[in-house]
Amino acid sequence: MTLQSPGMGSVMENAGLNTTESLCPVCLKRIGAKRLFQGDEVYQVKDCEEHGSFKTLIWRGEPPMATWRRPKPPVHPELCYGTVDRGCPFDCGLCSAHEQLPCSVLLEVTDRCNLHCAVCFADSGSRETVDPSLEKISWLLERAMAAAGPCNLQLSGGEPTLRDDLPEIIEAARRIGFSFIQVNSNGIRLASDIHYARRLHEAGLSAVFLQFDGVDDAIYRTLRGRELLEQKLQAVRNAGEAGLGVVLVPTVVRGVNSDAIGAIVRQALYLAPVVRGIHFQPVSYFGRFSEREGSGDRFTLPELMGCLEKQTEGLLKVSDFSPPGGEHAHCSFHATYLYSADGGLRPLGASDGGSCCTADCGSGGIKKTVETVSRRWRLPSAVLPPRDPALSQNNNCCTGNSPVAHRVEGLLDLDDFLKDVTGRSFTISAMAFQDADNLDLERLRGCCISVISADGALVPFCAYNLTGREGKSLYRRRSGSGVA
């Protein structure tokens, strides 16, 4: 197969970026893969002797894939729960061949869910399961602490707020040594039960990662099966009143909400400072999804950056965003801003970051990472509550008449922002998770987000959720527990 790379072929070839390893998306066998450049598009192409050839879009547009790099030395885990036998990605634990330490670990505390979404990486709620006990969860958290140290902890599911004892789980995690704890939630219980939100905050919860796909209920009917916008907004209100910071987490699907990216940004800014930022996740095809999309429909990171600039009319710019310091550069981007007096945003710049991880994760950077994320995503004390979050998609956050500008000019001045950078910061980030079609083992070995499996191993997020086209999984539910 000929690699076509007009204008950048020599750069990519000299950098050694034209070949990698992947898996067959049908049988999950490890196979060689290449990166094919066609104009401003980059594809992963690979061949399985049994199941044929596959071609998947992995990059489209500016900045070029060749320039989106941040070199970092590999750092290998000191305590490994996996033994190298078959090789990546079959020996995760993490194993000694992994090239990054965890900056975040995720624990699924239930498989139950009060939604049945069209897309769900955990395929939650599709079977009867038993929640792991608090004793089992404590054991898993102790295993994670021993191997990963006091990194960021995500409590996920299913829907973790279905557990009445979630505050006790948070308290246990804090006793074990986790200082920054977030809950990944659809917000339904938080919207209906402010007392529960307060209990979570009192137990030590730091922030809520809130599923938030748009400001139009048509989007929620498509992706989540019902109208949810008002409940999402009420969840933000209740979280803010309870003292919890909120990060909005949209799953972006081309043709469903890819034209709502700017509206999500405007809504988030209107809800600041309770909303601390947005973490976009272009849809990946693992777990549960309605149908496998073709390569042309996959939504890539540079397209997302372009939409952020275009749909906010330049309030955010592609040049604001930087590659990550922790995970592989092709996995994510981030930018951190300060509010300005005219209602705009001022980028802090790549040197300050806002990344979920720093380049020196293996030499003390994990502690800095936890502190940075805590500052960015935790709700500072004595902040103003959000105004009524009803927002017309026709509002332009870039004008002096925008709700953002009115709130800033009417209640705060620039000096307040400069005196309290933490309280007035706003982070935009994105993570492009990998599935069986676009899996790149180079990227996987650089992953710094690990799932705590039911048997106490640490497995890179994308490997843990990997699903073959015939439903085969490498790690999920390998021990038969509801937590895995």
C-alpha positions as a printed Julia matrix, in Angstrom:
484×3 Matrix{Float64}:
   0.0     0.0    0.0
   1.35    3.43  -0.92
   1.37    6.15   1.72
   0.16    9.41   0.23
   1.32   12.4    2.2
   1.38   15.53   0.03
   3.27   18.33   1.67
   4.27   16.44   4.8
   5.24   12.93   3.8
   8.91   13.35   4.52
   8.19   14.87   7.93
   6.04   11.98   8.99
   8.34    9.33   7.56
  11.42   10.82   9.17
   9.61   11.02  12.48
   8.85    7.31  12.29
   5.12    7.96  12.47
   3.97    6.06   9.39
   3.67    2.62  11.01
   2.25    1.33  14.27
   0.35   -1.67  15.63
  -3.36   -2.15  16.14
  -5.96   -4.9   16.5
  -8.33   -6.52  14.05
 -11.74   -4.98  14.91
 -13.4    -8.37  14.47
 -11.2   -10.92  16.26
  -9.05   -8.46  18.29
  -5.82  -10.09  17.07
  -2.75   -7.81  17.11
  -1.82   -6.73  13.59
   0.39   -4.14  11.92
  -1.1    -0.8   10.85
  -0.09    2.22   8.78
  -1.1     5.85   8.65
  -2.33    6.87   5.21
  -2.28   10.6    4.34
  -4.8    11.9    1.8
  -4.85   15.7    1.65
  -5.69   16.98   5.13
  -7.06   13.59   6.19
  -5.19   10.79   7.91
  -6.46    7.21   7.98
  -5.35    4.13   9.83
  -5.19    1.17   7.45
  -4.62   -2.43   8.52
  -5.07   -5.97   7.28
  -6.15   -9.12   9.1
  -5.39  -12.39   7.34
  -8.76  -13.77   8.38
 -11.07  -10.74   8.25
  -9.65   -8.53   5.54
  -8.69   -4.86   5.25
  -9.88   -1.9    7.32
  -9.53    1.85   6.81
 -10.55    4.32   9.52
 -10.36    8.11   9.68
  -8.16    9.29  12.58
  -7.4    12.96  11.77
  -8.97   15.61   9.54
  -7.96   19.24   9.15
  -5.72   21.73  10.94
  -3.44   21.61  12.82
  -1.72   18.82  10.87
  -1.24   15.54  12.68
   2.53   15.79  12.14
   2.76   18.99  14.17
   0.48   17.91  17.02
   3.23   16.43  19.17
   4.62   16.88  22.67
   7.71   14.7   23.23
   7.92   13.06  26.64
  10.18   10.32  27.97
   8.5     6.99  28.79
   7.82    6.32  32.47
   7.18    2.71  33.51
   5.02    1.71  36.5
   6.94    0.57  39.57
   4.19   -1.73  40.88
   2.65   -3.86  38.12
  -0.37   -6.14  38.48
   0.13   -7.5   34.96
   2.93   -9.77  33.7
   4.25   -9.36  30.16
   3.39  -12.55  28.33
   1.4   -12.03  25.14
   2.36   -8.35  24.8
   0.33   -5.16  24.46
  -2.64   -4.9   24.89
  -3.19   -8.34  26.43
  -1.15   -8.09  29.66
  -2.56   -4.94  31.24
  -2.33   -4.6   34.95
  -0.55   -2.16  34.33
   2.42   -4.09  32.96
   6.08   -3.07  32.92
   5.92   -2.24  29.2
   3.43    0.57  29.79
   4.99    3.99  29.2
   3.06    6.33  31.51
   1.87    6.43  35.1
  -1.82    6.94  35.88
  -2.89   10.53  36.39
  -6.49    9.38  36.89
  -8.12    6.1   37.9
 -11.76    5.23  37.3
 -13.87    2.87  39.39
 -17.3     1.67  38.28
 -19.34    1.41  41.48
 -22.49    0.07  39.82
 -23.69   -1.25  36.49
 -27.23   -0.02  37.16
 -28.51    3.02  35.29
 -31.69    5.1   35.12
 -31.22    5.73  31.39
 -30.69    3.46  28.4
 -28.63    5.69  26.13
 -28.04    4.97  22.45
 -24.31    5.29  23.18
 -22.72    3.96  26.38
 -19.1     2.83  26.76
 -20.1     0.6   29.69
 -23.26   -0.81  28.03
 -24.88   -0.16  31.4
 -28.28   -1.39  32.47
 -28.4    -4.19  29.91
 -28.3    -7.03  32.45
 -28.95   -7.85  36.1
 -25.95   -7.19  38.32
 -25.15   -6.84  42.0
 -23.35   -3.73  43.19
 -19.93   -4.37  44.75
 -19.9    -3.98  48.51
 -18.23   -1.08  50.28
 -15.63   -3.56  51.54
 -14.84   -4.7   47.97
 -14.66   -1.11  46.77
 -12.28   -0.2   49.61
 -10.03   -3.13  48.65
 -10.0    -2.02  45.01
  -9.19    1.56  45.99
  -6.33    0.39  48.19
  -4.93   -1.62  45.27
  -5.17    1.44  43.03
  -3.51    3.66  45.63
  -0.62    1.21  46.02
   0.05    1.14  42.28
  -0.91    4.65  41.16
  -0.52    6.82  44.23
  -2.87    9.67  45.16
  -3.98   10.49  41.63
  -7.4    11.75  40.57
 -10.28    9.35  41.23
 -13.39    9.07  39.05
 -16.41    7.22  40.45
 -18.44    6.0   37.52
 -20.93    3.35  36.43
 -23.63    2.85  35.24
 -25.05    5.78  37.16
 -23.15    6.05  40.46
 -25.77    8.28  42.11
 -28.14    5.31  42.19
 -26.11    4.15  45.18
 -27.46    5.62  48.42
 -24.1     4.85  50.01
 -22.09    6.86  47.48
 -21.17    9.38  50.23
 -19.7     6.49  52.24
 -17.69    5.39  49.2
 -16.32    8.93  48.86
 -15.41    9.01  52.54
 -13.6     5.69  52.18
 -11.67    6.99  49.18
 -10.56   10.05  51.12
  -9.42    7.89  54.04
  -7.37    5.79  51.64
  -5.66    8.94  50.36
  -7.5    10.25  47.27
  -7.78   14.02  47.57
  -9.57   14.84  44.3
 -12.7    12.77  43.69
 -15.2    13.31  40.9
 -18.46   11.56  40.06
 -19.45   10.88  36.46
 -23.22   11.4   36.36
 -26.18   12.0   34.08
 -27.49   14.42  36.71
 -31.0    13.01  37.14
 -30.74   12.37  40.88
 -28.72   15.51  41.5
 -31.52   17.5   39.85
 -34.24   15.98  42.04
 -32.43   15.67  45.38
 -30.37   18.62  46.56
 -29.95   16.98  49.97
 -28.12   14.1   48.25
 -25.88   16.63  46.46
 -25.06   18.22  49.8
 -24.24   14.84  51.32
 -21.81   14.18  48.47
 -20.08   17.5   49.08
 -19.9    16.94  52.83
 -18.39   13.5   52.22
 -15.57   15.08  50.22
 -16.7    15.03  46.59
 -14.68   17.53  44.55
 -16.58   17.86  41.26
 -19.3    16.44  39.04
 -18.57   15.33  35.48
 -22.05   15.99  34.09
 -23.27   14.32  30.89
 -24.37   17.34  28.83
 -24.87   16.86  25.08
 -26.53   20.12  24.06
 -29.09   22.82  24.78
 -31.84   21.24  22.65
 -34.03   18.38  23.84
 -34.03   16.89  20.34
 -30.38   15.97  20.98
 -31.25   14.23  24.24
 -34.12   12.32  22.65
 -31.68   10.98  20.06
 -28.73   10.15  22.31
 -30.39    9.52  25.69
 -33.92    8.45  24.78
 -35.81   11.27  26.53
 -35.93   15.02  27.1
 -33.42   15.97  29.77
 -32.34   19.58  29.29
 -34.22   21.06  32.26
 -32.97   18.29  34.53
 -29.4    19.0   33.39
 -29.79   22.68  34.23
 -31.36   21.89  37.59
 -28.5    19.52  38.36
 -26.08   22.41  37.8
 -28.14   24.66  40.08
 -28.25   22.07  42.83
 -24.58   21.19  42.52
 -23.62   24.84  42.79
 -25.82   25.38  45.82
 -24.29   22.28  47.42
 -20.77   23.62  46.8
 -19.82   21.29  43.94
 -18.04   22.37  40.78
 -19.39   20.99  37.5
 -17.62   20.05  34.27
 -19.98   19.57  31.31
 -19.19   16.43  29.29
 -20.75   16.29  25.8
 -20.53   13.16  23.69
 -20.19   14.59  20.18
 -21.8    12.67  17.32
 -21.57   14.03  13.8
 -24.96   15.13  12.53
 -26.59   14.9   15.96
 -24.91   17.61  18.03
 -21.76   18.54  16.1
 -23.43   21.82  15.16
 -24.32   22.54  18.81
 -20.73   22.89  20.06
 -20.86   26.7   20.19
 -24.22   26.65  21.96
 -22.79   24.32  24.61
 -19.9    26.75  25.16
 -22.3    29.71  25.51
 -24.44   27.8   27.98
 -21.43   26.74  30.01
 -20.1    30.29  30.22
 -23.51   31.51  31.31
 -23.44   28.97  34.16
 -19.91   29.87  35.29
 -18.4    29.89  37.84
 -20.31   26.78  39.0
 -19.52   25.24  35.63
 -15.73   25.06  35.63
 -15.31   23.98  32.02
 -16.26   21.55  29.26
 -14.69   18.2   28.42
 -15.78   17.16  24.92
 -15.69   13.49  23.95
 -16.1    12.65  20.24
 -18.07    9.41  20.14
 -16.09    6.16  20.16
 -17.57    2.89  19.07
 -17.32    0.56  22.02
 -19.8    -0.71  24.56
 -23.27    0.15  23.23
 -23.9     2.17  20.09
 -26.8     2.13  17.64
 -24.77    1.23  14.56
 -21.16    1.3   13.45
 -20.42    4.5   11.61
 -18.28    4.64   8.51
 -14.85    6.25   8.59
 -16.17    9.4    6.98
 -18.56   10.02   9.89
 -15.97    9.82  12.65
 -15.52   13.21  14.36
 -11.86   14.06  14.91
 -10.02   16.36  17.31
  -8.95   18.97  14.73
 -12.53   19.17  13.45
 -13.68   19.79  17.01
 -11.1    22.55  17.46
 -12.28   24.12  14.22
 -15.92   23.98  15.31
 -15.04   25.61  18.63
 -13.55   28.57  16.77
 -16.22   28.84  14.08
 -19.28   28.29  16.23
 -18.15   30.78  18.9
 -17.26   33.31  16.17
 -13.65   33.45  17.28
 -14.2    33.67  21.04
 -12.17   30.44  21.15
  -9.41   29.89  18.61
  -7.65   26.8   17.34
  -4.36   28.43  18.3
  -5.48   28.48  21.96
  -5.3    24.69  22.23
  -2.29   22.59  23.18
  -1.43   18.87  23.11
  -1.53   17.1   26.48
   1.42   16.69  28.77
   0.48   13.28  30.13
  -1.31   11.04  27.65
  -0.27   10.61  24.01
  -0.51   13.84  22.03
  -3.07   12.43  19.58
  -5.49   11.61  22.4
  -6.55   15.08  23.51
  -6.25   18.87  23.62
  -6.85   21.54  26.25
  -6.91   25.27  26.92
  -7.53   27.31  30.05
  -8.96   30.83  30.02
  -9.68   33.79  32.26
 -12.8    35.86  31.94
 -12.24   39.38  30.64
 -14.24   42.47  31.56
 -15.91   42.65  28.15
 -17.35   39.15  28.4
 -14.68   37.44  26.36
 -12.05   34.92  27.35
  -8.32   35.38  27.64
  -6.24   32.22  27.07
  -3.68   31.57  29.76
  -1.35   30.0   27.22
   0.28   26.6   26.8
   2.91   27.27  29.42
   0.34   27.44  32.18
  -1.75   24.71  30.64
  -4.81   23.37  32.31
  -3.88   19.95  31.11
  -5.12   16.95  33.04
  -1.51   15.89  33.31
   1.96   17.37  33.1
   4.95   16.22  31.11
   6.84   15.06  34.19
   4.25   12.59  35.47
   6.99   10.19  36.4
   9.09   12.59  38.48
   6.68   14.18  40.89
   4.31   15.51  38.26
   1.39   13.42  39.49
   1.12   15.55  42.63
   1.21   18.69  40.51
  -1.42   17.19  38.22
  -3.82   16.51  41.09
  -3.32   20.01  42.43
  -3.85   21.6   39.0
  -7.04   19.69  38.27
  -8.33   20.41  41.77
  -7.83   24.14  41.27
  -9.47   24.12  37.85
 -12.48   21.89  38.53
 -13.26   22.31  42.22
 -15.76   25.06  43.03
 -13.92   27.8   44.96
 -15.54   29.12  48.12
 -17.6    32.31  48.07
 -18.42   32.24  44.37
 -21.54   33.75  42.9
 -24.41   31.37  42.11
 -25.34   31.1   38.44
 -28.2    33.16  37.09
 -31.23   31.47  35.58
 -29.57   29.23  32.99
 -32.31   29.46  30.37
 -30.42   30.32  27.2
 -31.52   30.92  23.63
 -29.22   29.38  21.04
 -29.45   32.71  19.22
 -27.56   34.52  21.99
 -24.03   35.47  20.94
 -21.53   35.23  23.77
 -19.09   37.33  21.79
 -21.18   40.54  21.92
 -21.46   43.14  24.63
 -25.15   42.23  25.0
 -24.44   38.59  25.78
 -25.51   37.12  29.13
 -21.86   36.42  29.88
 -20.86   40.03  29.33
 -23.82   41.29  31.36
 -22.99   39.03  34.28
 -19.31   39.94  34.25
 -19.79   43.66  33.83
 -22.69   43.89  36.25
 -21.33   41.88  39.14
 -17.56   41.61  38.8
 -14.7    43.65  37.44
 -11.39   42.63  35.93
  -9.5    43.2   39.17
 -11.62   40.55  40.88
 -10.68   38.07  38.19
  -6.98   38.85  38.41
  -7.06   38.53  42.2
  -8.74   35.16  42.02
  -7.41   33.32  38.97
  -8.61   29.98  40.23
 -12.2    31.11  40.7
 -12.34   32.86  37.34
 -10.73   30.24  35.17
 -12.55   28.18  32.58
 -11.14   25.07  30.89
 -11.98   23.6   27.49
 -10.63   20.12  26.82
 -11.38   17.06  24.73
 -10.49   13.38  24.74
 -10.7    11.13  21.68
 -11.01    7.63  23.09
  -9.98    4.72  20.88
 -12.1     1.79  19.76
 -11.28   -1.42  17.91
 -11.32    0.32  14.53
  -8.83    3.08  15.3
  -6.82    1.58  18.18
  -3.15    2.58  18.07
  -0.95    0.64  20.5
   1.56    3.5   20.59
  -1.18    5.74  21.96
  -2.42    3.04  24.3
   0.98    2.54  25.94
   1.03    6.27  26.71
  -2.39    6.27  28.39
  -2.62    7.86  31.85
  -6.29    7.02  32.53
  -6.78    3.57  34.08
  -9.88    1.63  35.03
  -9.76   -0.39  38.26
 -10.98   -3.82  37.15
 -12.97   -6.12  39.4
  -9.88   -8.23  40.11
  -7.88   -5.19  41.23
  -5.81   -4.57  38.1
  -5.29   -1.2   36.43
  -6.25   -1.28  32.74
  -5.94    1.64  30.28
  -9.41    3.05  29.66
  -9.55    2.26  25.95
  -8.25   -1.28  26.4
 -10.74   -1.94  29.18
 -13.71   -0.82  27.07
 -12.51   -2.28  23.79
 -15.32   -4.13  22.03
 -14.92   -6.2   18.86
 -17.55   -6.09  16.15
 -18.88   -9.45  17.32
 -19.17   -8.29  20.94
 -15.87   -9.71  22.19
 -14.17   -7.8   25.0
 -10.59   -8.07  26.27
 -11.16   -7.0   29.88
 -14.69   -5.87  30.75
 -16.52   -8.39  32.95
 -13.66  -10.88  32.8
 -14.25  -11.65  36.47
 -18.05  -11.6   36.27
 -18.47   -8.84  38.84
 -20.88   -5.99  38.41
 -18.05   -3.53  38.93
 -16.12   -4.7   35.88
